[in-house]
């Protein structure tokens, strides 16, 4: 639902059904709303059956990459005597994204239940929830919910009398965006500096503490109980455009819309409907200029591209961008896109872990060039330089942080050349950065 | 066709090589004679693949691959010098230079700097970063011999990994993030680990500097000589770097079986004795109270007369830094006598390098204990000193004696033949004193604790009239034993010594190469 607004008729509320309802936070309240039925059902199933259902549902990773969840789970080895780990990535730090935060704030048991089922699916007895350090309130709520889950037998050495053991450990981050990258996150849990690791080995072979590990986003795991209860067919049916994108997706809409907030829609819903109906469109007298559809790491979209774009992995990819995390930043005609991409670049320059040369130096240089342009000192050569830097920063590093810095810059230059022209020609007043 | 279990075939820049499975592209390329430029990779350290300099094009793969961590696959075709790979390297070099001070004219690394080399080889000729100030941080004092110049640092993290993974003393870290990152040192700690000096060698740029070598010499003015560390019985392979006949530093020389790419700080810093100015430079023969300078022929004749006329027990006191050749031939000079032959072995604390099995600064602080034992000497200095009482003749081979030992020597009344490097108080007790070279001035072999016979080479000229001790002993042998020809070269001297030492049989200088050969030590010595 578009919390704090009531849900819109065009939404399909599954994960967000109980947003805004404080009674849903407690264990009892959650059970009263049908909670933990999925886990009870999972306890009667084999790991292979659980994975098969999730595979069949078409659920894909909601953290940004969109990798099929069931397939990821199936990469885990058979029980081998080594501990397996499930890691829940709750380090939601992508600028423009705030969906996981609301899931944890309002329905922590929905996530815990998903984590427990995930553990059963991958032969794990322990799940680490790595929660962003700045999420103080969600952390408090989550820790309390985990305690309640233990007290009520949903976690612990004998989950709901099944004899199965599932532990959930909540681990707080310390304020690094890069720790949302899965291998950096694992290093961080291990007490090391949060630097991404080289792959291979992939987490399913050697992940957390060198053990087979699966890592899933909060929204992904939160969808799992619903899939188990209502079935893969139901989930698969939630698809309006591409059959490869199923279920519902939460979009965190911010920026120049009348009603910003989280909106849960069926995959394939027209982007127009989300922006203009559910979010109430632009402010009076304003027109849409650009949309960042999936968090600050993805290429920008023009108003024209928004017109006929379906909100799913394929639909947004067809417009040259990415669904990403679903953090949607909407900008009307008052937005200064040079300033916007400068702010993004500054963020990446600040958050680069400093391992790879291209990222460490390239993000900072990109921010500096954009700053020059903002100050009215830019030249046409700077645009070429930005694109050269972006080329060097794309596909050449351990993780995709530098790619993420480059993508919005390149798309802004390509799709909104007039924004840069305005600064280069002196038509737009220089802005002190 | 190679067996896929033992070898895979890869083609690198058109050169096909067969390498064991699991070999990285970078190492396979070395076999193919292709250098993949790199910074963070080092064969003795774990690879983090962070510098991204070694990105290469692999056919059928969409992205460039880091050659340092990507293992070869059979039939793979790799392009190190394709336009795409070169462009990526040029990009990395440009990024590395934007915050690099380019203060090469005052940087110790200039001339042996991998950043300089690769930029010169394939970097851009100009900068596109002209408008901005470079990152600045002041020089940090990391430890007794180590300075950190953050401005020059390219964050390859070799130093961090050496300390954490090899020395297993995680004193260094990467602090901060993004382009503010720098190498940090643990709070309140000093980089004073016994092996810490290696971080200076590992640093591909001039960011970690040795205070000892600071502004001492330009790299291109140095002559480098393959040698063996005289610091302990480990026998680490080193390079002696000299400038104008002066040893200015010792650096490790790779030998995967002995010291990999490392040497300890004790060995690294103990080189000034090689440059001593108080050298014995002229042969001298005692005439009454005076020790008078002589030419070599007359001095050798006098020494031969001394030995010929001697009766009774011979006592040989030798330095464990002497070559196997010198020790062996000197011992042969007194073969006709009952002999007490001893070397002095100073002891210190053992300091292992944890991640390299079998590598440590050893307690026994001489390089040739095993060689001396093979040649018939014993690690029994006190017995040697005790035997001075009643000795018929004493032979000193480059030893320095304490006051008490000199008194014992004087009291014995025996004639003393001295072969020495230093014009010290021992000379006053000599009947004949002959100047010999130190290990940096001669060719010779040391036998390390594992029986590895290793060749060291002459790094600088000898002072005055000094000659290698093997030559001096050989000349004397020729005079004493008709039919024996004194060796003309160190290799001849080795062959002569090897005749009497079963363990060395069949070995020759030519067979030792740059990494030495291992011989069996057990019961193989000439010691009766």
Interface residues (C-beta under 8 A of the other chain):
Chain A: X176 X178 X193 X198 X349 X350 X351 X352 X353 X354 X355 X356 X357 X358 X360 X361 X362 X363 X364 X365 X368 X372 X377 X385 X388 X391 X392 X395 X396 X397 X398
Chain B: X48 X49 X50 X51 X52 X53 X55 X62 X63 X64 X66 X69 X88 X91 X92 X94 X95 X96 X98 X99 X128 X129 X131 X132 X154 X155 X157 X173 X174 X176 X177 X178 X179 X180 X181
